[in-house]
Amino acid sequence: MLLPDRNTVERLLRHYRTQERTVLSSPSDLSVRRRFDDTAYTLCVLMGVRSTPEALRAAERYVAPGAPL
């Protein structure tokens, strides 16, 4: 199975968390929400799962220090 680049997953996680804060501060801004949803979708695809919470858990485990390759 091909695995995503760890640096890409780390960058995407940081981007997701930043966008999450932005969505919480501007919940009515549809363009912000769309970008956030796109990032969540990309994270799901990279991690090979269907839900955002599952993708976040998988990504955090994947980039954790000492995680196997």
N, C-alpha and C positions, 0 to 999 in steps of 0.2 A: 504494500500500500504506500502510495506517495504521501509524504507529510509536508505541511506548509512550512515555509521559512519562519523560524522562531522570531526573528526581528520584525517580520511583517505582522505576525500575530500580536506581538507586544505593542507595536505602533497602532494597530487597529483597536486593541483594547484601550489604550490611552485616548484615542480619538473617540471611541464609543463613550467613555466616561466623561469626557469634555462635553460632548454633544448632549449627554444625559442631563448634565447641569444646565445647559442652555435651554433645553426643552422645558425643564422644571421652572426656569425663570421667565420663559416666554411661551406658555402653553398654547396660545392662540395663533402663533406664527406657523403657518402651514409649511412654508419652505424649510424652516428649521426641523419640523417634524418629519418631513420627507427625507431630508438628509440623514436624520437619525435612524429612520426605518431602513434606508439603504445600507447604512453601516451595519445595522443589526443583521440584515439579510446576508451581507458579505461575510460576516463573522460565522453565520450558520453554514454557509457554503464551504468556507475554509475548514471548519471543524467537522463537517460531514454530519450535521444534526439538523433537526427541524424546528426547534424552538430556541428563542433567544436566551432564556435562562440556562438551558442545557449547553448552548454554545459558549456562554460566559464561563460556566463551570469548567468545561472542557479546555477552553483557551487558558484559563488561569492555572489549571493543572499542568498544561503543556509547557507553559513558560516559567513555571516555578523552579527556583534554584534546585538543582539536583535531580530534576525530572529526567527520566531516561530518554534517549533519542529515539 
